[in-house]
């Protein structure tokens, strides 16, 4: 991995597991298993490259509408991956956090998620966020409800409500906005992922299916990121004067 500057926070939609399996005439679950292996490699490579925050979109709130057998297999794979990988993450300085409506999962899975978070809570080499049962619209709505509730109780005035105040209610409240968004699999959508947080994020779309997204492919995304000028609404002339 290049030693050049890397984005501080990388957010990834890991797309293409099912198509990878279909191309090989395998069940979709085989693609998800290979996708887990790719995730492990990308987590490792991100930490080695100097990325501080990595957010992976593992399961959206819309994914519940998939076939029941696939959802069941995904939940089982998720549980087994947590059981085998949590200690490895802890040993390698990774802090794990889950973003989304996690209390809707089975008690067994929910408890395992809590244990994994607790096991890694003192680490700070890489902050790994797994978005599960997450949706950007839901995130904004739950933040709006929290603001409305405090306003109703007289804890906030209208003048208190600004972008910073609102952001403090999002599930990403303790982390910076993503610098780089990556979506694999050839689709060019953000699919209800971090809608507020991606306002000024650089977007990178890869044709590579997630099980084949290697650290070399990650470095290509970093190279594209380095080639861009982030202006945040300013002109090039203004940036030159800074």
N, C-alpha and C positions, 0 to 999 in steps of 0.2 A: 504494500500500500504506500502511496506517495507520502512524503513527509511535508508536502506543501500544505497551505492552509486548508482546513476542512470545515464544513458547517458545524456549528455548535449543536444544533438540534435538527435531526433528520426524522421525517415522518414518512412511513411507507405503507401503501396498500399492496399487499402481497397477492397479486391476482394471477390466475392461470393454472392452479393445481388441477382442476377438473379437466381442462383441455389437454394438459400434459398427459393425464391418465388416458383420456379418450384416444389421443393419437397413438397410444401404445396398446389399445384395446384392453385396458385394465380398468377395474372399478375406480370410481372417483376417490374412494377412501385411500387407494394407493397413492394418488396424487397428493392428498393431504399429508400422508406420512412422509413423502419426499419433501413436501413443503416445510415440514418441521425441521428436517435436516438442513435445508437451505437457510432457515431462520437462525439456526445455531451457528452456521458459518458467518452469516452477516452480523450477528451480535458480536461474535469474536472479532471480526475484521473491523467493525465500527469502533470498538473499544481500543484496539491496537492503533487505529488511525488517529485517535484523539477526539472522537465525537463524544460529547458530554451527555446528550439526551437522544434517545432513540425511541420513537413511538411506532409500534407496529399495529396495524388494523387487522385483528385476528377474526372477529365475528361481529357483524353489524346487527343492529336491531331489526333490520329487514331480512337477515339470513334465517330467521325463524320460519319463514315461509317456504324454505327449501323442503324437499322430501324428508319425511320423518326419520327414515332409516339413515339418511346422510347426516342429519342434525344429531341423531343419537350417536353415530360413529364419531362425529367431531367432538362431542362432549367427552366421550370415552378417551379419545386421543389426547384431548386437552388435559384431562385428569392424569393420565399416565405420564404425559410429558412433564407435568408439574412435579409428580412424585419422583421422577428420575433426574430432573434438571435443576431443581431448586438449590440443592446443595452445591452443585457445580457453579451456579451463578454466584452463590454466597462466597465460595472459595476464590472466585476471580474478581471480587470487588464490585459486582453488579448489584444495584439496588432495584428491586422489582416493585412495580405498582400497577394496579389494574384500574382502567378508566371505563366507566359505564355503569349500567344498572346491574351490578354484580349480585345483589341480593335476590335476583330472580332465578338463579341457578339452583341446582339440587343442593341440599344441605351438605352432602359429602364434598361436592366440588367447591362450594363456597368456603367451607372450613379449610380445604387444602389451599385455596387462594390466600386466605388470611395467614396460614402458617408460612407460606412462601414469602409473603410480604414481611412478616415478622422476622423470618430467618435472615433476610437481606437488608433490614432497615438501617443498619449502621454503615453500610457501604456507600462509597461516593466516587468510584472510578468511572462508572457508567450508570446513568439513570435510565433504566429500561421500563417503558410504559407499554402495556398490552391493552389495547382497546377492545373490550368484549361487551357484547350487547350494548354497543355504543352507537349513537347517531348525533351528528352535529346539531340538528334541529332540536332534538331532545335536550342536549347540553345547554343550548341557548334558552329554551323554555324553563328548564329547572333553575337556571340562574335568574331569569326574570321573575319567577315565582318567589325566590329567596329575597330579591330586592323588594317586591311588592309586599311581602310579609313584614319586612322590617319597616317599610314606609307606613303600613297599616298600624303597626305598634308604636309609631312615633319615634322610632330609632333612627330614621333617615328623613331628610328633607329633600325636596326636588333638586335643590342646588348641590346636594351631596352626590347625586347620581350622575356619574360621568363614566368614561370608558374604563378608567382604572378601577373604579368601584365595581363596575359590572364584571370585569375580568376576574376579580377576586372571588366570584361565585362560580366560575367555570371549573370543570374538573381538572384543568391544567393550571390552576391558580398559582402553583409554586414553581412554575418553570417558564422559560422564555418561549416566545412563539417559534415555530419551526423556521429554519433558514432554508431548508431544502425539502421538497415533497417529491417522492418517487412513487410512480405506479408502474408495475410490471404488467406483462400480458397483452400489451398493445391497445388497451382501452384508454381513452383520453377524457376521463371524467374524474371528479373528486368524490363522487358517490356519498354525499352526506357525511364526509369525514372532516372534522375540525373546521367547520365552516367559518367561525369567527377567527380562529387562530391563523388561518392560511391567508389572511388579507394581503400581506406583502411577502409571502413565501415564494421562492423560485420553484417553478414546476418542471418536473422532468419525467417524460414518459418513455418507457422502454418496451420494445417488442418482445423481449425475452420473457418466457413463462417463468413463474416464480421458482419452481424446482430447479431451474437451470440458471438462476440469477446468482452468480458467483461473486466473490470479492473483487475480481477483475471488472465485472459489470458495475459493481458499486463504485469503483474508482473512475469509471467512465462518467458516472453521474456527478462525481466530485469534480472531474475535469470540466464538465459542462457548467457546473456551478461557479468555478473559478473564472470562467470566461465571461461571466455576466457582471454588469454594473448595477448594483442595488442602489436605487435613488430614493426610495420611500417618498415619492411625490415631488422631489426636488429636480432641478435641471442639472445637466452635466456641468454647466458653468459654476453653479453653486457648489457642487461637490469639489471642483478643482480648487476653489478658494478655501476649502476647509483644511 
